[in-house]
Amino acid sequence: MRLALPLLVLSFALCLSGCADKHVVLPRRPKMIRSIVSLSPGTSEIIASDADSTTLKGRTAACNFPGNMMGPIPIVASTKPDYEKIQGIKPDLIVYDKGLYSDQDIEKLKSTKAELFGIDAETVDDFVKELYLLGSKLAWETRFNDYIERIQQEKVSAESAPLNPKPRVAIVMPGSGGNDMICGTKGFLADVVKISGGEMVGPAIDNFGMLNAEAFVGQNPDVIVTGGTKGDLSSLKMIQDDPRFKTINAVKLNRIQPLDQDVLYRRGGRVDNLIKAMHQVISPEKK
């Protein structure tokens, strides 16, 4: 049963009582959303996991979670959207991660006449706000509330167990030939590290940038987090074996921690898992 709009607004205010901005204007629903195209793996996770996967009529080639739901859904984007395929679907709504698409891409998407909804939260609290707005638009407030509650529970759990001293944390994406990427100290992942009790080190940017080895050694992180998959720890090994990093605390103490790369790099349907895993791997007792 759907939450009534006043109850949803009350729930939102209570859920975000710790935020500076406690108010959100929920849009009226002029029409029911019956078909959705998702143009990022993170937004596909949200729709398939926390809304109604039967409304998802198009996805990207990288969308792979939940695996049992993604197979039958047509692929409408690889590196770029296939605008003809999207036009053929005639979706009511296109959801996407704003960080993955240019202004020119967005203008082309507008030509499909579908309504657009972009995810671009730089903090966990702002991500929750976007979930409320999307849940209201899709008329799936109750399902989205369940996910939001899980996020808030993990956030409270992590913040109630502060780490002292705060570990210096770097999130690194190794590349071939020393072309490594490092996450900046601003943006969504930096906020997750902060919530989890760590102090993010890296360049003052809100996404990933090229890693400067000299600066990285000087920042001397206590923990290095990198993406991996079950059975594939190649990223960990690349950092561990890089002679440029041998004096870094995290390398000397073997505190290079792999997290599921899809959970780590996506603002999607598993942010609760990300907060929990981040708190665990950066905690001092984690060896």
N, C-alpha and C positions, 0 to 999 in steps of 0.2 A: 504493500500500500504506500502511495506517495506521501511524503511529508507535505503538509500545508505550507504555503509560503511564509506566513508569520513564524511558524515553528522552525523552518529552515533558517530564517534570519536570526532567531534566538540562538539556535544551535551554532551558527557561524560566530556570533558574538562571544559565546562561552568558549568555543574551541580556540579562538584567537585572542583570548584575554591578555596574553603576554605581548601582543604585537603593538607597535606604535599606532598603526592605522587599524582600528577595530571594526570599520564599517565597509560594506561592499553593497553596491547597487546591483541587485539581481535583475536580469532582463526579463521582460514579459515574453512568453512563448507565442509568437504569432502563428506558428504551424508546428505540427509534429515532425520530428526528424526521423525519417524512415530508412534513409540510406546515407552511409558515411564512407568517405575515402580518407584513409590515413596516410600521410606522406612522411612519417618518421617511425622508426621502431618503438620509440618511447610512447608515442600517442597510440600506436596500435596496441601496445600492452595495456594501456589505460582502458581503451574501448573494449577489448576482448576480455580483460580480466574483471573489470569493475562496472561495465555497462551491459550491453547486449550484443554479443558477437554476431548475431544474425543480421544486424544492421550494417556491419562492416562489409562493403562491397568492393573495396580496392585497397591495396597495401604496397609497400616497397619490397624489393627483392631481399632486403636485410631484415625484414620483420619475421621473427622466428619464435616469439613467445606470446601466449602459450602455444607450444608446438602442435598440440592436437587440434587447435582451432585455426591455425594459419594456413594449412595446406590447401583447402578448397578456395581460399579467397584469391581472386585474380591479382596479379602483380601489375601495377600501373606506373611504377617508377623504379629506376635503378640509380644512376648518378643524377639524372634529371627526370622530372615527371613526363609521362607520355600524355600530352594534353588531349590528343584525339581519343585515347582510351577513356580518360576521365570524362570527357564530354559525352562519350557514348553511354557511360553509366548514369549520367545526369544525377549526381549525388545532391542531397539536400544540404550536406555539410562536408567541408574539407577541414581536417585537423592536421596540424603539422608543428614541428619544432622550428621556431623562428630563426634559431641559430644556423639552420641548415640551408636556408633559402635566401636568395638575394631579393632586392626590391623588384627587379625585372621579373623574377619568377613569380612573385606574389601578384604582380599586375596581370600576368598571363593566367594565373589561377582565377582571378576575378572575372576573366572573360568567360569562364564556364557557367557563370550565373549562380554558382553554389555559394552558400554562406561560408565564411572562413573563420576558423578559430585557431589562433597560434599560442603555443606554450613558450614563454620566455622568462620564467621566474628565475631570479638570481638568488633567492633564499628559499628555505623550506617553507616558511610562513607564507610567502607569496605564491609558492606552488600550491599550497592548500587553498588559497583564495581562488586560483585558477581552476582547481578541481571543483569548487563549489559552483563557480559560474558555468563550467561545462556540464556538471551534473544537472543544474537547473535547466540548461538549454535542451538537454536530452530527456528530461523528465525522469531521470534516474537518481533522484536525490538520496534515496535510502541506500542504494548500492554504493554510491560515492561516499556517503557518510561512513560506511563500514571501513572503507580504505583510509579515509581521513583519520578515523579513530585509531587505526593501527599505526599510522605515521606519528600521531601525537603521543601515543603510548610509548613508542620507541624513543621519541625525542625527550619525553619526561624521564624515562628510564636512564638514558645516557647523561642527561644534565644533572640527575640526582646522584650520580656517581662520578664527581669530577676527578680528573687526574692531576696529581701533584707530585712532582712538577709537571707542567704541561709538556708533552713530547713535541718536538719540532717534526712536522710531517710534510713529506713531499709526495706528490702523485706524479709518477713518471711513466711515459709511454715510449719504450725503447724503439729505435729505428735502425735500419741498416746503415753501416758506414759511419756510425757515430751521430747520425741525424736523429737524436732523441728529442722528444717533446716533454714539456713539463707544464703542469697545471698552475695557473696564476693564483694569487692570493685574494682575488675577488671572484664573485660568482657563486654558482650553486654548490659545486664540490667543496669550495673553501668554507661555505656555511655548514655543510655536513661535517667537515673536520672540526670546526669550532664547536658545534653541538656535541660532537663526540668527545670533546675535551682536549683536542690538540691545537697546536699553533701552526698554521699553514706557512710553508716557506716556498719561495719561487718569485717570479716576476710579478709586478703589480698590474696584472691584466685579469680579465674575467673569463678567459678560456685557456686553451693550450697554446704555448709558444715554443720556439726553439730553445733547447736547454743549453745554457752557457756553462761549460764544465768548470771553469775557474770560479764563477759565482756560486755554482752549486756546491762545490767543495767548501767554499767559505761559509755558506749557510749551514753546512754540517747537520743535515737532518738526523734525528734519532730513529725515525721510521720512514721507510720508503714503501709506498703502496703502488702496486702496478696491476694491470689487468691480466687475467689468465683464464684458462678453461680447465675443466676437470681432466687431468692427465697431460696438460700442456703447460709447463712451467718455463717455457723458453724465455719469456720476458724477464722473469726473475733471474735466470741464468745469465742473460746478457748484461744485466746490471752488476751482478755478483762478480763476473769475470772481467769487467771493464777496468783496466789498470788505472784509469783516471780517477776512479772513485774509491780506491783501496783505503784511503785515510778517513773516509766518512764513517761516523759512528754507526749508522745503520748497517753498513757493509761489514765493518769490523765485528759487530755484535750479532751478525746474521739476523737483522731485523728488516728484511725485505719481505713484504707480505703481499701475496697475490690475492686479489678478489675477482670473482666472476666478472669478466670484462663487460658483459651486457648489463649487469646490475650497476657496475661502477660508472660506466660512461653514458647511461641513459637517464633522463628525467622521465621515468615511465611508471609502470604499475608495480614496482618493487622498491620504492624509496624507503619504506619501512625496513626492508631487509638490508638496504644499504647503510642506514644509520646504525642498525644493530651490529652489522659486520664491521663497520669502520670503528666503532667503539671497542669491539673485541680485539681487533688486530693492532690498534695503537696503544692498548692498555699495557702498562709495564710488565704485568705478569705473563703477557703473551710472549712466548719464546719460539 
